[in-house]
């Protein structure tokens, strides 16, 4: 049942949620297929007595469970098997719950600020909750990089209806950099960001959390779970959150730009036998805010925020998103060597987005004509991934085999309405002018349907105790149908592609692991250009060499990676049609990434990263040929140190300090206009006492004003996106 919140500017989503019973039916079908195994008499009763100990140890070291401290030992994202991070022949970073809490990250993009190779919030502080406004090794992650629990999220670069994440509902965030299509089929050249949901466990925390902060932020969150029976076969978890806040933007009239979120994530795990588990996951999210703050700076004015004005209208401008997802994670151990898994998710995202932007500047140099747009976007998706994993030996050689079949169906619809409103005096703006919107979708009325099927195989070969070879191959079949109801054009695009991956690692036995890898990506890009031509698929190839080191205690991880990544059919923003993108040709990215995550001493955790990335457009029909893509910094660095005082009179007190540097970026294709680099500081103060935890987190401690990116606007003015101002949040958590 859909819940509507009586919020300002509230407008119901465009259509009811599609029936979700199909997921339940698919789950029953999966269980029926393996029914013979489930019906067998348990044959391992002699080891039942050891299960509690095994469960606790497995939870601590699992590839999807909580990370103890800042250093994860294993990950599923890099290979789709539970593999030590040092044995993954590609760059991967893991952010666990402890790190998220210590740093006070309020969103996924905030969490990614201390990850090498990732430029987050490339278009400034965006209250629309855009999790994918990021660059990965110089390539935009918009519409392509979002994954959750190993499945591609319901997102599309051609619409605003992209599935969002609530960071409070996540156990860990994992970043796999470089092409990933051999496993995921749709990973773009720069990589993916995989969110791992909190899941039911017998020892799930039971907590209530209250947040208050500047900009009138108020948030209440609850996370409860545990076992419903003594045998711990049925586990549950319920996560809920409500947030109301203003933002750093205000109209000249004094009207606030507000932001609200409602989030609910119930889940249930059933373990009918020691060899079988079924976890049902669901999420329901409603975001309501006053839209992205488009700011206009007059000709000749500085790029300081005080010299600009908001282009929209209080009471009209707004962004309303409703999303619902349901799915399951099924696992059955067929034998001591073979395991069957199936992950499925069905989701729907509905967005209504009302915005007003500058259209032209009159000859008087102060009267700005404005354009009105109303977007109604809908995305429906079902994604399913079936895997069979085997642990086998051929003589002295050990193999971890993985056979997989995944499929995705996505339908999206976009309707764009034009409208009219009065002009704005850019030096003395008067808001509150009437807005009229066309009753029919007269600017865009289109649909797209994507069908994808992928068959993949992977072999992790342990030739000796030292040599590890990772081989992978995948075949994809995709069909993309685009229908434009305004021009009455109907086009269908079919693409087939085979992608490969090779990794060679040498485990020295002393903690050092040098590696080499080659990987490819293939992305049947959903979207159309300004001429209504469907985008061609992108292709990328990467060579990477690196070194990973973990000391004997396993509580630190140091990595260095050098890469050469080339992509064809790359997408960039169409500057003459800001609502569209175009395909520019070929892009090359070369660089080095350094990352250290270390427990330096009891209670002292360190994160340190450095990125140098030389990105160049090597082939293009426009003025950007031979130039650096916009919003792409060449250098980035960050460091975070968190220290919890040892047992003393100050027991339970913790202090954190962080610094972030982001290099300058170009604002135009011709590379004639730069946004300067910036350095920001973060800080934290924590206090734990019994069941209580108090934390004060400050981001951008010095309240430095900085510009994320700018571009030329009407009348020789500029439109700039500003970075996040100082954010102060006080958090109180009680566990019971």
PyMOL commands that set and color helices and strands:
alter all, ss='L'
color gray80, all
select helices_A, chain A and resi 21-33+35-39+45-61+85-87+97-103+108-114+167-169+181-184+305-307+714-716
alter helices_A, ss='H'
color red, helices_A
select strands_A, chain A and resi 74-75+83-84+92-96+118-120+134-136+139-140+146-148+151-152+170-177+191-197+207-213+217-227+234-250+256-273+276-289+295-297+308-310+318-333+338-361+367-394+397-421+424-425+435-437+444-462+467-484+489-507+512-523+538-549+556-573+581-601+604-619+635-644+653-662+665-666+674-675+678-689+692-699+707-712+718-722+727-735
alter strands_A, ss='S'
color yellow, strands_A
deselect
rebuild
show_as cartoon
